[in-house]
Each structure stands twice: as structure tokens, then as C-alpha cells.
Amino acid sequence: MRIMPLEKRGISGSRLALGCMGIGGSWDRSEPYTAEHIRQAEAAVEAALSAGITFFDHADIYTRGKAESVFGEILRRQPNLRGQIVIQSKVGIQLAEGDLPARFNFSKEHILPSVDGILERLGTDYLDILLLHRPDPLMEPDEIAEAFTRLKQSGKVRNFGVSNMNPGQIRFLQRSLPDPLVVNQLEMSLLRHDWIDHGIHVNQKAGLKNNFPDGLMELMQSEDIQIQAWGPLAQGRFSGRVYENASEAELKTAALVGQLAEQNDTTPEAIVLGWLMKHPAKIQPVIGTINPDRIAACRDAVRQSELMTREQWYTLLVSARGIHMP
């Protein structure tokens, strides 16, 4: 039986991760987080743990640092919790401020103090995983390697990964790093299925319109790089949320998801995630909700991924694509 790449490395066996972007309230820097924000976050973390989720995904920009600060409040209130969970965060995006635009920064001078800020806000001595947050066109692998080495030797970061990178970028970066990259985080869902279409459309004209990187899925599987999916629930398009601009394919797929959920005595969320997790790459969905009820609705996803038949998987895919297989 195939297991997650992270599990192979002894990092985590949590098939689902909780994305913490919604923690901390407003993205307005002038609005501080409140006791209610801490209460909401505690409820989300408790719901996640009850659903078997022990992996928590952060980024230094989430609610401009308040997400990590609020999570840090939880860790201070529950000091035994840190040893029971995996914490991942990201660096490399600088938000627009004043006359400066939003930009990427993988320089050593940015990475090192950014990690110190993350650790201070979380109130922890180390991160289990640090990701580079989207590609930086000005990245210099040797400089990144120097930063990563210092973070590893100091005990501040145990493992490293990337997000939204293609095979060439991963190889270019990896050749300078002393340790293997363990994660690549990508947008993937029943709605965002170009990662499947790319393989299906080999030697097809339809493939000319697909911009998913060639060989990325194969590279990550062959190198045991954990594929993490952000946006895996497609903002609820197939699990109850109604969109005025929903396409015929989306409406049909939502109905199919509902039928499968009813047949299997489970939730639409579990079906949507189970479909994604059925893929042999052992994708780890990063669910973005902090609503305890929606988190609980995801808890059956692992079982549904095991129960789902090949026919059901393809039926959902063809429905979501809105066209038949070539």
C-alpha cells in the first residue's frame, strides 16, 4: 500500500492539513486580533484534531502575521500541543506597502529574519517545514542554500519545500541544497483539474491550451516530494455553496457529489476530498476553512478515497471537465 511521501520521511501521517489563512481576523494591519479570534481559532484546531488532522499550514503573510500570533496564543495555552502536531509556514512574499508593489523575495536577508518572526509569533523554537512561497524570478539557489543551511544547523527549521514551482525550478533549486525538498504546494481540486488534463491531452490539440508544467506530477512522485493541494474544496462549489455564475458542468458535478455522499452515508466534502486523495500520488489536501462544522465534514475523506471506485472517480472527472475523454 502506497503511503504519503511525508510519512516515508517520518514527518507526518496526517492525510489532511488545516490551512490557517483564515485565522486572526482582518488583513488590515491596524486592526489587532481579539479574544474572539483566539476562540474561533481554538475551535478550529479542536475540530481538526478531532478529525485526525495534526498538520497545520501557515504563512508569514496570513492576516499580516496575526494568524501565526493567534496560533501562538493557542500553543501557549496548551503547551503539550506543540509536540503532537506538525507546523509548516512559508516565506518569500512581501505584500504591497506604500509605493512598493507586492513582490517576492528569496534573499538570505529576507528569509532569515522572516523565520525569526514566524517563530516569535508562534512561540515555538522550530518549524517542522518551511516553504518558499511561490517562485521568485530573482532567486539564487546558492544564497537560498546558505539560508537553509543556517536555519537547519540552528535547529530553527527541520525540513524545506516550495510552493507553485515547476520541474525546472525545483531541479534548479535542488542542485544547490544539501537536503531534499519535501513539499510542493499547488492549487488542485475537482474544479482545478488541469494537472490531470495535462496528462490526458498528450499528443492532443487540446493540450496546447493547458499550461500545467510538463512532468511535474511525475517528478514529485519519483522524487518523493509531497504534493499538497491548496483550494481542494474549490470554495464549496461542489459541497453546498451556490454560485450565480456556476457552469452546467459544475452544477451537474455538484449533483453527482451529493448523490455519492448520500449513497455512502457521508458528506459532499468527504467525496470531493476523497476524489483528490484517490490519486496514487497520495496528495495531501490543505483545507482552508476554519469553520468547525466544515472541518468535521472532511473527516471521512480518507475512507472515501479508499471506497471510491475507478468508475466513480472517472465519472466525477468527466463531469467536472464538461467533455468526454479524448
N, C-alpha and C positions, 0 to 999 in steps of 0.2 A: 504494500500500500504506500502510495506517494505521500510524503509529508512536506510541510512548508519549508522553504529554504531557511528561514529564520530558525525554525525548530532544529534543522540539521546542524546549525551553528550553535545551538544551545542558548539562543537569545530569548525566544518566546514561542509558546504553543497556542497563543490566543488567536483563533482564526479570524476574529473581528477586532477592529480597533475603533476607539471612540475619538473622533476629531473634536478638538476643543476650541475651534474658531468662534463658536457662539457663546463662550463663557466671558463674563466681565462687562457685559452691557454695551454701551456705545463705543464707536470708534473715534469719538471726539476726545482728544487728549485732555480737554479742560473738564470733562465730566468724570469724577472719580467713581470707582466701583463702590457698591453699597453692601450692607448686611444681607439684603435680599438677593443680590447677585451671588454672594457666597452660599446662601441657602439653596438657590437654584443649581449651582454647581455641585453641591453636596448631593442633591437629589439625583442629578445626572450620573455622578460617579457611583452612587449606591446602586442605581438601576443597572449600570454597566457591569459592576461586579456580580450582581445577582444573575445577569445574563451570561456570565462566564467570560466577560471582557476584562482583560488585565493589561491591555496595551492602550496607551494614551498619546495622541499625536498633537503636538503644539507647533507654534512658530513664533519667533520673537515679535512679529508684527501683529499678531492676532489681538484685536481690540487695543492695538498700540501698547502691548505688553501687559495689559490688565488681565488677559486670560491666564497667563502664567502666574501673575501675582495672586489671583483668586485661587488657582490650583495650589499655590504655595500655602495659602491660608488653610486649606483642607489638610495638607500634609503636616502642618504644624499642629493641627487639632488631633490628627491621627498618626502619630509618629511611627507606628508599626506598619503603616500602609506602604511606605516607600519600598520596603524590601519585597513586597508582594506584587509589584506592578513594574511594567516597562514604560519608561518615559522617553519619547522621541521629540526633538524640536528641530527647527530649521532656521538657517541664517542666510543672508545674501540679498534680501530685498530691502531697499531704502525707500520709504514712502515719500510722496511729494511733500515739500515743505517750503514755504516762501516762494522764491523764484526758481527753486530747484525742482525738476520733474521726478516722478518715480523712476527708479533705476536699480540696477543690480550691482553688487559689489562683493567679489570673492577675494579681495585683497587680504593679506595677512593682518594688516592694520584694522580691518573691519571685522574679520572673523573672530579674532581672539577676544577683543573686548565685548563683542556681541554675546559670546558664550558665557563670559563672566556675568553679564547682565541677566542672561537666562537663568543661570544657577542661583544668582542672588534673588531673583523674583520667585523662583520655585522653592527656594530654601533647601536645596539639595547640594551634595558635593559632586554629583556626577550625572551625566546623561547616558542612557543606555545606547542611544543612537542620535547622531547629528546629521541632518540632511542639508545639502546645498539647495536653496530654494529657487528653482528654475535656473536655466543656463545664463551665464554672464559672458557676453561676447569678448570681454577683455580678460577672461580668466587665464591665469598662467599656472599650469599644473605643478611646476616645481615650487612655486610660492604656496599653493594650497597644501602641497605635501608637507612643507615646513610647518605650516599652521597645524595641520592634523597631527603631525608627529609630536609637537609640543603639547597639544591637548591630550593625546594618548599617554605620553610619558608622565604628565602631571596628574593623571587619573581623572581628569575632568570629563572626558568622553571615551567611551569604550568601543564604539563602532561608528562607521560612517556610511553615508549613502547620498543619493541625489534625488531630484525630482524633475520630471518632464524633460529628460535628456534622451537623445537618440544614440544609436550604437557607436557612431564615430566619436561623439563627445565623451561617452563612457570609456571607450578604449583610450582616447587621448589623455583623459584624466588618470585612468587606472595605471598606465605605464609608469607614472611618477610616484604612485602611492605605495607605501610599504605593506599596507593591509588591503584586503579585498573590499570593494564597495558591497554593501549587503542589501541595499534597498534602491529601487527606483519607483517613485510615486507618479502615477498617471491618471488622467480622467478616463474612467471606464465604467460603462453601465449598459443596461439593455437599451437605453436611448443612444448613448455614445458608443457605437459598436464598430467604428472604423478599424479598430485593432483586429477584428475578425474579418471584416470585408477585405482588408489588405491581402490576407492570405487566400481568400476565396477568389479574388479577382486577378490572380496570376495569369498572365497571357490573355487578359480580357481588356477590352477598350474601357470598360467601367473603371478599371484600376488606375487610369490616367487622372481621375478626379480625386483619388484617395491620397491624402498627404501623411498617413501614418508611416513612421520611419521603417524602411525596409530592414527586415531581420531583427527588429528589436525584441519581439516576443521570443524568438529562438535564442538570441544571445542571452537574455536574462535567465531562461530555463537552463541553458547549457552551462552557465557560469554560476548557477545557484544564487542569483540576485533576486531577492524577494520583490515581487510585483505587488505594490499597494495601489488600490483603486480609490481615488477621491471622487466624490459625487456619485457613489454607486447606486443610490436610490433615485437618482435623476430628479431630485427635489419633489419626490412623491407623485410623479406623473402616472405611475402605474399602480399606486397604492392608496388611492383615495383623493388626492389633491386634483381639483378641477382647474384646467387652463382654458381660457376662452379661445386661444389660438391652437388648441390641440389638433393634430392631424388625424386623418382617418385611421392611419396605421397605429397611432398612439392610443386612440380610443379602442380600437379592436384589441390591441395588446393588453390594455388595462382590463378589458373584459375577460380575456384569456387568463390573466394572472388571477383575477378574482375567482374564476371557475376552479383553477387548480388549487387555490387556497381553500376553497370550500370542500373540494374533494379530499384534500389531505388534512382537513381539520387544523389549519394553520392560518397564518396571516399573509396578506399580499407582500408585506415587506420581506418575510422569510422566503417567499417564492422568488422575488426579484434578486435578492442577495444569493439565494441558493443557485440560481441560474448562472450568476457570475462565478461562484465558487466551484461550480461543476467542472470548469475548465481545468485540464491537467496541470496547468502552471501553479495551481494552489494559490490563487490570487487572494490577497488579504484586503477586504473592503474596509475603508475608513468612513464610518457613518458620521455624518455631520450634525445630526440633531442632538440637542440637549434636553429634549422633551422625554421625561421618564417613560411615558406610555409608548412612544415610538421606539425608544431603545429596547423596551421589553418586547415589542412586536418583532424585533430582529433576532431574538434568542434562538429561534428554531431554524435559523438559516443553515447551520451545519448539517442538521438532519435532512433538511430538504435537498441540499446539494447531493447527499448520498442516495436519496429516494428518487430523485428526478431521472427519468429515462432519457435515452438519446433522442427518442421521438419527441418527447415533451420539450427538450432543450431546443431542438431544431424548429419545432412549431412556434415557440416563442421568438426565436431569432428571425424566422421568415416573416412573422407578423410584424415585428419591430422594424425590419428593413423595408417592409411595404412592397417587396418584389420577391419573386421566386429565386431559388438558387440558379446560377448560370448553367 
